[in-house]
Amino acid sequence: MGAIPSSSSTAGLSQVTDPSSSNPSSRQMAQQSIKELVESAIAENKITIFSKSWCGYSARAKKLVASNYPEYPAKVFELDLIEEGPDIQSYLQSKTGQGTVPNIFINQQHVGGSSDLTALQNSGGLKKLVEQDSQSTKL
C-alpha cells in the first residue's frame, strides 16, 4: 500500500482516508473488515458482548452472564482497549440502532444493553435464549 495521506487523531480504522484512490478507499475496506469482524464474532459465539472496560453497565452485564451461565463463556470485545473499537461501535449502531455499550448478542439475536439483559433474565427469557440450539455456534 502507498503512504496514507491523512488520518485523524483517533486510532479508528475508518478514520483513515486515501482521496487519490479510484479503487475502494482504505476507509471502505476498513469498514468491510469491521463488518466481517463483528458479524463473524456474532455468528461464531453463543454470547457476544461489545463492552468498555470502564463501563459499569458493561461490568454488570458480563457479571450476570458469567455467574448465571458459566458453561457458555461470552466472547467480549473491550472497545476502549482495541484500535478498531470506535469503528466497531459505529458499525454496531448502524446495525442495531444502539450506540451505547454493552451491546449484547445471544445466539445471533440482538438482546440490547444491560437493562435489556437484566429484564430478560428476570422474565426467564434469557435462560431459554441462551440454552436454545444455534446451528452457527459450532465452527
VMD Tcl script that draws the C-alpha trace (Angstrom):
set ca {
  {0.00 0.00 0.00}
  {1.12 3.57 -0.57}
  {1.53 6.17 2.06}
  {-1.63 7.12 3.85}
  {-2.27 10.78 3.15}
  {-4.23 11.63 6.25}
  {-5.67 10.28 9.43}
  {-7.42 11.78 12.39}
  {-6.11 11.82 15.93}
  {-8.24 8.82 16.85}
  {-6.86 5.40 16.08}
  {-10.01 4.13 14.33}
  {-9.54 2.38 11.03}
  {-12.43 4.14 9.34}
  {-10.81 7.49 10.08}
  {-8.08 6.80 7.51}
  {-8.73 8.11 4.01}
  {-6.97 7.97 0.66}
  {-8.66 10.57 -1.55}
  {-6.40 9.86 -4.55}
  {-7.57 6.26 -4.96}
  {-10.20 5.34 -7.54}
  {-10.42 1.83 -6.08}
  {-12.34 1.19 -2.87}
  {-10.93 3.59 -0.31}
  {-8.98 2.48 2.71}
  {-11.98 3.59 4.72}
  {-14.38 1.42 2.68}
  {-12.07 -1.58 3.02}
  {-11.70 -0.95 6.75}
  {-15.48 -0.71 7.16}
  {-15.90 -4.03 5.34}
  {-13.27 -5.57 7.60}
  {-15.06 -4.24 10.70}
  {-18.38 -5.60 9.42}
  {-16.80 -9.03 8.84}
  {-15.20 -8.99 12.30}
  {-18.47 -8.14 14.05}
  {-20.63 -10.49 12.01}
  {-18.25 -13.44 12.43}
  {-17.98 -12.81 16.19}
  {-21.77 -12.84 16.48}
  {-22.12 -15.93 14.27}
  {-19.36 -17.96 15.92}
  {-20.16 -17.32 19.59}
  {-23.25 -18.17 21.58}
  {-22.82 -14.97 23.63}
  {-21.04 -11.89 22.30}
  {-20.71 -8.71 24.34}
  {-19.32 -5.46 22.97}
  {-18.22 -3.62 26.08}
  {-15.95 -0.95 27.51}
  {-13.61 -1.84 30.36}
  {-14.58 1.17 32.48}
  {-18.35 0.93 31.97}
  {-20.42 -0.10 34.99}
  {-23.31 -1.27 32.82}
  {-20.94 -3.45 30.82}
  {-19.48 -4.89 34.03}
  {-22.98 -5.69 35.28}
  {-23.89 -7.48 32.04}
  {-20.65 -9.50 31.96}
  {-21.14 -10.49 35.61}
  {-24.75 -11.57 35.02}
  {-23.74 -13.79 32.10}
  {-20.65 -15.23 33.83}
  {-22.42 -16.01 37.10}
  {-25.61 -17.46 35.61}
  {-24.27 -19.18 32.50}
  {-20.66 -20.24 33.22}
  {-20.98 -23.12 30.78}
  {-21.39 -20.56 27.97}
  {-18.40 -18.22 28.14}
  {-19.05 -14.92 26.43}
  {-16.80 -13.51 23.73}
  {-16.13 -9.99 24.98}
  {-14.75 -7.12 22.95}
  {-13.49 -4.25 25.14}
  {-13.97 -1.46 22.62}
  {-11.89 1.07 24.56}
  {-8.88 -1.26 24.55}
  {-8.71 -2.14 20.85}
  {-7.74 0.09 17.95}
  {-10.89 -0.74 15.98}
  {-13.17 -0.02 18.95}
  {-14.70 3.25 17.70}
  {-15.36 1.73 14.28}
  {-16.89 -1.40 15.78}
  {-19.19 0.74 17.93}
  {-20.15 2.82 14.89}
  {-20.94 -0.31 12.88}
  {-22.98 -1.74 15.76}
  {-25.01 1.47 15.92}
  {-25.83 1.23 12.22}
  {-26.68 -2.48 12.62}
  {-28.77 -2.27 15.80}
  {-29.71 1.37 16.32}
  {-27.96 1.20 19.71}
  {-24.98 3.49 20.16}
  {-24.15 2.56 23.73}
  {-22.39 -0.33 25.45}
  {-22.83 -3.01 26.38}
  {-24.21 -4.22 23.10}
  {-25.17 -7.87 23.58}
  {-25.94 -10.70 21.16}
  {-27.09 -14.18 22.17}
  {-27.46 -16.91 19.57}
  {-27.11 -14.22 16.90}
  {-30.06 -12.28 18.30}
  {-29.52 -8.70 19.43}
  {-30.58 -8.51 23.06}
  {-29.75 -4.86 23.67}
  {-27.92 -3.43 26.66}
  {-27.54 -4.17 30.35}
  {-31.10 -3.27 31.38}
  {-32.49 -5.35 28.49}
  {-30.35 -8.30 29.58}
  {-31.50 -7.94 33.20}
  {-35.17 -7.73 32.17}
  {-34.76 -10.83 30.02}
  {-33.10 -12.65 32.94}
  {-35.89 -11.62 35.34}
  {-38.59 -12.83 32.94}
  {-36.92 -16.22 32.38}
  {-36.40 -15.46 28.71}
  {-32.62 -15.23 28.95}
  {-32.22 -18.84 30.06}
  {-34.36 -20.01 27.13}
  {-32.41 -17.87 24.68}
  {-29.01 -18.97 25.98}
  {-29.93 -22.64 26.06}
  {-31.56 -22.81 22.63}
  {-29.55 -24.57 19.97}
  {-27.92 -22.40 17.38}
  {-26.52 -24.11 14.32}
  {-23.88 -21.46 13.79}
  {-22.38 -21.56 17.29}
  {-20.34 -24.52 16.12}
  {-17.49 -23.91 13.71}
}
mol new
graphics top color blue
foreach p $ca { graphics top sphere $p radius 0.5 }
foreach p [lrange $ca 0 end-1] q [lrange $ca 1 end] { graphics top cylinder $p $q radius 0.2 }
display resetview
